[in-house]
Amino acid sequence: MDFASISSNLLYVAFIAYLVATFFFGGAIREKNSKHKTNKWPIFGISVTIVGFIAQVGYFITRWIASGHAPVSNLFEFTTFFGMMVVGAFIIIYFIYKLSILGLFALPVALLIIAYASMFPTEISPLIPALQTNWLHIHVTTAAAGEAILAISFVAGLIYLIKCIDQTKATKKTFWLEFILYSLLSTVGFIIMTTAFSLSNYDAAFTWVDKNEKQAEMVYHLPALVGPHDGELITDNRLEPTVSVPAIINAQKLNTVLWSLMSGLVLYWLLRLVLRKRIGAALKPLVKQVNSELLDEVGYRSVAIGFPVFTLGALIFAMIWAQIAWTRFWGWDPKEVWALITWLFYAAFLHLRLAKGWQGERSAWLAVGGFAIIMFNLVAVNLVIAGLHSYA
């Protein structure tokens, strides 16, 4: 039996189910705003979401069988698992609070994460020696689960800000809210650009000198805006980079990030032209009926649950594994540093919430900021900065 093929098909089923469920939750909001008495859309929405989640769990199990190890060993596998955990966290929160608006925002976030993952190599490959341990399963899955629960606080915070920020005039608050929405659109831009150039079979090979002063080859799949250290383009009729970066920076992946940001900017302004208003203002009618205090509670509870799970997976289990693998509990690898920054940020969140009474809008901004740190760790640190975790 071809478990690899089965796992891929199950992931497609899950993706489609989440997409359909998003429309059902959108219908639920529309019916609620029209005060319709028999609103069955939420039942359809959560049912299809559960079907999709079961399909994705099936993907995870069948890929594990096909590979012989937990499928969290590279960027595609980890990010896909992260998206699955976001959906799982949403399902649990939904049954506690019955907030359909969470589904309308949480599922698109999960869809973006899974679609983002699919842009990276999906082939099953054997584990490198450093990953051939049960601590891979324990550390990575627990850390991803903690980040996924924290992601729900971002969703609740984003909805809170869309509802509460005054959109009648341009302010710093409207600017930063638009910047958050632009960042989400940059993920869409990344998917579009990567898919387009992949279909055109674009590639540009460079020879370059890595951080160990050794000659290496690097292949770009997007036109080169930045080049590798001491790089030389060896493919004819391809764009020459305007600048080169130090060997510690992964130039090819930094180039991908730059293309994502530029394409996201184009998408953002296209939407602004179509909507003729800020995107936050366009979304505001969707959230007008939601209970702000309930959103605030969801955001706080998500951090209160996600923080200890993240602490266990990203710090404690990570340090135990580091001691086993590298004979030291802590180094200053970029991934370790950003895990610590994430931990300190959410520790500060809880302190400000419990000791200083930061609730409502201030708490929502903190929740959004925390998720930005998580995504910076996932995208920039994984893609751009070379370190011991570069295999991810």
N, C-alpha and C positions, 0 to 999 in steps of 0.2 A: 504493500500500500504506500502511495506517495504522500507522506505526511506533509512534506514541504509545500506541495501544491494545494493540499487541503487547507493548510494554515493560511496561505495567501487568499484563498477564496473566502474563508471565514472572516478575514480582516476586511475584505470588500463588503461582505454582508453587514458587518458591524458599522462600517462607515456610512453605508446607505441608510441603515436603520437610524443612526443618530441624525442624519440629515432630515429624514422624514419626521422624526420625533420633534425636531426643532420647529417645523411647520405646524405640527399639532399644538405645541406650546404657544406658538404665535396665535393660533386660532383660539386658544384658551384665554389669552390676554384680550383679544378682540371681543370675545363674548362677554368677558368680565366688564370691560369698559362700556359695553352696550347694556349691561345689567340684565343679561339673559338669564332666566331662572334655571334652565336645564343645560348646564355646561358640562358636556362629556369630553371635551377636548383634552383636559388634563389626564383623564383615564387612558385615552388613546396614546397620549404623549409618553407617559411613564411606562406603559405596557411595551411600546415599541422600543423605548430606551433599554428596558430590561432584556428584551430579545437581542438587541444589539450588543449589550454587555455580555450576555451568555455566549454569543457568537465570538466575541473577542477573547473571552476566557478560553473558548475552544481553540482559537488561533494560538494563544499562548501555550496551551498544553500540547497541541500537535507540533508546533515548532520546537518545543522542548524535546519531544520524542524524536523529531527529525534530526536535531542537532546534537542531542545527547547531553545538553547542558541548559540551564535556565537562559531563555532568550533575552538577556539584558547586558550582553557583552560588547555591543557596539552602539553607535549613535542611533541607528534605525531601531534597534530592539529596545534600547532604554527609553527613547522618546515615545515609541508606541506603547510601551508599558505605562509610562507616565500618563499618556492620554487615557488609557483604560482606567487607571486609578482615579483620574479626575471624574470620569463618568461614575465609577463606583462610589466615590465620595458624594457626588451630587445625588445619587439614588438614595443614599442613607439620609442625607439632609432633607431631601424632598419628603420622605415619609415622616419626618419629625415635624416639619413646618408647613408642608403642603403649599409651597410657593411656586406657582407655575412660571413666574417671571425668571426664576433662577434657571429653569430649563432653557428658556429663550436665549440666555446669555452663556450659560455654562457649556451647553452642547456645542455651540459654534467655537468656543475656546478649545474644547477637546478635538473637534474636527480639524481646526487649524494645526494643533499639535501633531495629530496623526498624519495629516497631509504633509506637514513639514518633515516628519520622519521619513515619509515615503520618497523624498527627494534624494536620500542618501542610499548607498549600496545596500540592497536587501538580501544579497546572497548569504547562505549559511556557510560560515567558515570555522575551522577548528580554533579552539582557544589558544592564545599564547600562554606560555608557562606561568606567567604571573597571575593569570586568571583561573588556573586550574585548581580551584579550592571551593569548598562549600561557603566560604565567606563572601564569594561573589553573589550567591543567592541571598544571603542574609543581609549584607550591607546595602546592596544596590536596591533590592525590592523594598526594604524598609524606608530608605531615604526617599525613594520615588513616591511611596505611599504618603509619607509625611508632607512632601512638597505638594502632592495632589490635594490633600485636605486643606493646606494653606491656600491653594489656588481658589478654593470656594470662597475664602474671605475676600480675595480680589474681586470675584464676580459680584458678591454682595456689595462690596465697597464701590465698584464701578456703577452699579445700578443706583446706589444711594447718591452718588455725585451727579449722575445724569438727572435725577429727580430734583435735587436740592439746589444745584448751582443755577443762579440767575442767568438766563441766556439772552436777556433783553439788551445787554451791552457787553462789549469785549473787556475782559479783565484778565488778571493773571490766572484765576481759577479756570476760566473758559479756555485759555491758552493751554494749560497743562492737561485739561481734560481732552482737548483736541489732539494733543501730542500722544496721549495714551491710545486713542482710537487710531491715530496715524501709525503707531507702532504695530497694532494688530493688522492693519492694512499692509504693512511692510512684509508680514509673513505671507499674505496673499500674493504680493508682488514677487517674493522669492519663489513661490510655487509656479507662478505664471512664467517667469523668466527662465527658470531651470527647465521646465517642461518644453518651452518653445525652442531653446537652444539644443536640448536633448533630441527633439524631433528632427532638427536640422543637422544632427551629427557633428556639431561644432566641437573642435578640440584645437588646442594650441600647446605645443610642447616646449618646455624650457629646460636648459641645463643650468644648474645653480650650485652654490656652495653651502652646505648645511652647517648647523652650529658646531659640528665636530670637524669642520674644515675639510669635508669630503665632498667630492663631486657627486651630484645626484640629478635625477630628472623629475620634473613636475609637469603634469598635464592639466591645463585649464579647460573647463567646459563652458566658460563664459568669456567674452572678450576681456583682455587684460587691462584693467585700469591701474593696478599696481603689480609690480613684478617681484620675483624672489631675489634673495641676496646674491649679488654678482651673477644675475641671471642673463641668459642669452636665448632669444627666441630662435627655435630651430624648425618651426613650421612655416612654410611660405604663405603669403597673403593673409596674414593675421595681424591684428592690431598690436602695435608696440606699446608696452606700458609707459606711462608718463613718469612714474617714480618706482624705486625699489625699496624694500623694507628689510630690517635686520633679520638674521637667520632665526632668531627666537620667535618671530612672527610667521605663522603659516600664511604665506602670501596668497596662495590660491583660494583659501577659505576666506581670508579678509576681502579678497576681490568679490567673492560671492555675497558677503555681507553688504558691501558698498552697492552692488547691483540691487540688492533687496531694498535698501534704504531709498535709492533713487526711484525704483519702480513703485514703491509704496507712496512716495511723494506724488508721483504722477496719478496714481489711483485716488489718492486723497483729494487732489484738486479737481479731478474729473467728477468725483462725487459731490464736491462743493458746487461745481458748476450746474450739475443736474438738480441738486436739492435747493440751490440758491440760499443756503443757510449753513450754519455750522452743523456738523454731524451730530454733536451732542444735542443741539436744539431739535434736529429731526427725530432723534430717538426719544425725546422727552415725553411725547404723548403716550408712548408704550408703557411708561412706568408711573403715570400720574395716579393710579389707583393703589399702588403698593404701599404697605405700611412701613414707614421709615424706621420706627422703633424695632420692628421685627427684622428688617434688613440689618440694622445695627447689631442686634443680638446674634443673627446668623454669622455675621463677620467675626464677632468676638468668639463665639463658640468654636468656629472653624480653627481659629488660631489656638485656642485653649486645648483643642484635641490634636491638631497637627503639630504643634511645637514639640511636645514630648516624643511623638513618633519620629519627627525629624531629628531630634537630639539623639535618640537611640540609634537610628540608622546612619545618619551622616557624620556623627561625631564618635559616639562610643564604639559601635561596631567597626567603623572605619579605622579608629586608632588601634583596635585589637588586631585587625587585619594588617595594618601598617607595621605593627611590631613583629608579626609573623613573617611578612614578606620582606621588609626592609630593615628589620632589627631596630626600629625606633617608632615611638608612638606618634610623633609629630615631625613633619618637615615644613618647609614653606613653599610647597608646590602650589601653583596658582589655584588649582581646584580645591585644595585644602583651605587656602586663605579665604576663598569666596564662600566656602561652606561655613567657616567661622564668622565671616561678615553677616551671612544670612542668619545664623543663630543669634548673634549679638543684636541684630535689628529686631527680630521677633521677641527677644528677651526685653528689649527696650519698649516694644509695643505693649507687652503685658504689664510692664512696670508703669508706663504712662496711663494705661487704661485703669489699672487697679489702684495705684497710689495717687495719681494726679487727676483722675476723673476725666481722661480724654475719651469722649464718646462722640457719637454722631459723625459730623463731617470730618473732624480731625482724625478720628479712628479710621474712617473710610480712606482718607489720603494715605495713612500709614499702611493699610492693607494693600492698596494699589502699589505703593512704593516697595513693599516687601516682595510682591510678585515680580516687579521689575528686576530686583536683585536676583531672584531665582532664574528668570529668563536670561539675564546677562550671563549667569553661570552656565546655563544650558547652551546658549548660542555663542557668545563672544569667547568665553574661557575655553569651551570645548573646541571651537573652530579655529580661533586665531592664535591663542597663546600656547606655545609648545611646553609640555610638562610631562610628569609621570603618568598623567591620566589622558594623554593624547590619543591612546588607543580607543577611547570612548567616542 
